[in-house]
């Protein structure tokens, strides 16, 4: 028996990130015809309406220095969707888990210049549940006017804002 992973080439971008499907092929039967069975997806991505939430950076920075060390900021997040968000735990497979992350975006060009680290939920977050967590944020290495975007990310799938989900953006001046 051969086990292989495959995805349909004609699928949409969203389908492609939903994960491969197991295709199990057995050796030829007595009649010489090969048989196959399609299994269930290895992992499951969130549904499109599951990127709903409320997020708030409790004490956002307004000015940072390029030389500042990473600083922890408190974030409040509520799962406003109808689907459970699976958390990432230490040593677990990160695919399809929901974490909180951040990006630095140049204010003038709207170009993302830096993706930051992650903050992990302490538990799976069911619909309607909230959690406050700390995220360590490092400043960009170049001075300038930036937008700090804090948002959930479904690892190996998408940032929530890419699917019309929640985000918080704060203008921050970074000085030398």
C-alpha positions in Angstrom: 0.0 0.0 0.0 1.3 3.5 -0.9 0.5 6.6 1.2 0.9 9.9 -0.5 -0.3 13.4 0.1 -1.9 15.4 -2.7 -3.9 18.5 -3.4 -6.0 19.4 -6.3 -4.3 21.7 -8.8 -7.6 23.5 -9.7 -8.5 24.4 -6.1 -8.8 28.0 -4.9 -6.1 29.7 -2.8 -8.2 29.2 0.3 -8.7 25.5 -0.4 -4.9 25.1 -1.0 -4.1 26.3 2.4 -6.8 24.2 4.1 -4.3 21.3 4.0 -3.5 18.3 1.9 -5.9 15.4 1.7 -4.7 11.8 2.3 -4.8 9.7 -0.8 -4.4 6.0 -0.1 -3.7 3.7 -3.0 -3.6 0.0 -2.7 -1.8 -2.5 -4.8 -3.7 -3.8 -7.9 -6.5 -6.1 -7.1 -6.8 -9.6 -8.5 -8.6 -8.1 -11.5 -5.6 -5.8 -12.2 -7.4 -2.6 -11.4 -5.9 -0.2 -8.9 -8.2 1.1 -6.2 -8.0 4.2 -4.1 -9.7 5.8 -1.2 -9.7 9.5 -0.2 -9.2 10.1 3.5 -10.1 13.2 5.5 -7.9 16.3 5.6 -4.7 15.9 7.7 -5.6 19.2 9.5 -8.5 21.7 9.2 -8.2 25.4 8.7 -10.7 27.8 10.1 -13.8 28.6 8.0 -13.9 32.0 6.4 -16.4 33.4 8.9 -14.2 32.4 11.8 -11.8 35.3 11.6 -14.1 37.5 13.7 -12.8 39.0 16.9 -12.3 42.0 19.0 -8.7 42.9 19.8 -7.2 45.8 21.8 -3.7 46.7 22.7 -4.2 47.9 26.2 -1.3 50.4 26.5 -0.1 51.1 23.0 3.3 52.7 22.4 3.4 56.1 20.7 7.2 56.5 20.4 10.1 54.0 20.5 13.8 54.1 19.9 15.5 51.9 17.3 17.8 50.7 20.1 15.0 49.8 22.5 14.9 46.2 23.7 11.7 44.2 23.1 8.9 45.4 25.5 5.9 43.4 26.6 2.5 44.9 25.9 -0.9 43.6 27.1 -3.4 42.6 24.5 -7.1 41.7 25.0 -8.7 39.4 22.5 -12.3 38.1 22.2 -13.2 35.3 19.8 -16.4 36.7 18.2 -16.7 33.8 15.7 -18.7 30.6 16.1 -15.7 28.4 15.9 -13.1 27.2 18.5 -9.7 28.6 18.0 -7.0 26.0 18.7 -4.1 27.2 20.7 -0.4 26.4 20.1 1.3 24.7 22.9 5.0 24.2 23.5 6.4 21.6 21.1 3.1 21.2 19.2 2.6 21.4 15.4 2.0 25.1 14.7 -0.2 24.5 11.6 -3.7 25.9 11.9 -3.2 27.1 15.4 -4.2 30.7 16.3 -1.7 33.0 17.9 -1.3 36.8 18.3 1.4 38.5 16.2 2.4 41.9 14.9 3.8 43.7 11.9 5.5 47.0 11.4 4.2 48.9 8.4 5.8 52.0 6.9 3.2 54.8 7.2 4.0 56.4 3.8 4.3 53.3 1.6 2.1 51.0 3.6 4.7 48.3 3.0 5.2 45.7 5.7 8.8 46.0 6.9 8.9 43.6 9.8 6.9 40.7 11.1 7.3 40.2 14.9 7.1 37.3 17.2 4.0 35.5 18.6 2.0 35.4 21.8 0.3 32.1 22.6 -3.1 31.7 24.2 -3.1 29.8 27.5 -6.0 27.6 26.2 -8.2 26.9 23.2 -10.4 29.9 22.8 -14.1 29.0 22.4 -16.7 31.3 20.8 -17.4 34.3 23.0 -14.4 33.8 25.2 -11.8 36.4 25.9 -8.2 36.4 27.1 -5.6 38.9 27.9 -2.0 38.1 27.0 1.4 39.7 26.8 3.2 40.1 23.5 6.9 41.2 23.2 7.3 43.9 20.6 10.7 44.9 19.2 11.0 48.3 17.3 12.1 48.5 13.7 15.8 49.1 13.1 15.2 52.2 11.1 13.8 55.5 12.4 10.5 56.7 10.8 6.7 56.8 11.0 5.2 53.4 11.3 1.9 51.6 11.9 2.0 48.9 14.5 -0.6 46.2 13.5 -1.6 43.7 16.2 -3.8 40.8 15.1 -4.4 37.1 15.3 -2.8 34.7 12.8 -3.9 31.2 11.8 -0.4 29.7 11.4 0.4 28.5 7.8 -2.9 29.9 6.6 -3.4 33.7 7.0 -3.3 36.8 9.1 -6.9 37.5 10.3 -6.9 40.9 8.5 -6.3 39.2 5.2 -9.7 37.5 5.6 -11.6 40.7 6.8 -10.9 39.8 10.4 -9.9 41.9 13.3 -6.8 43.9 13.8 -5.7 47.0 15.8 -3.4 49.6 14.2 -1.5 52.2 16.1 0.7 55.0 14.8 4.2 54.9 16.3 7.1 57.2 15.7 10.5 55.4 15.9 13.5 57.6 16.6 17.2 56.9 16.5 
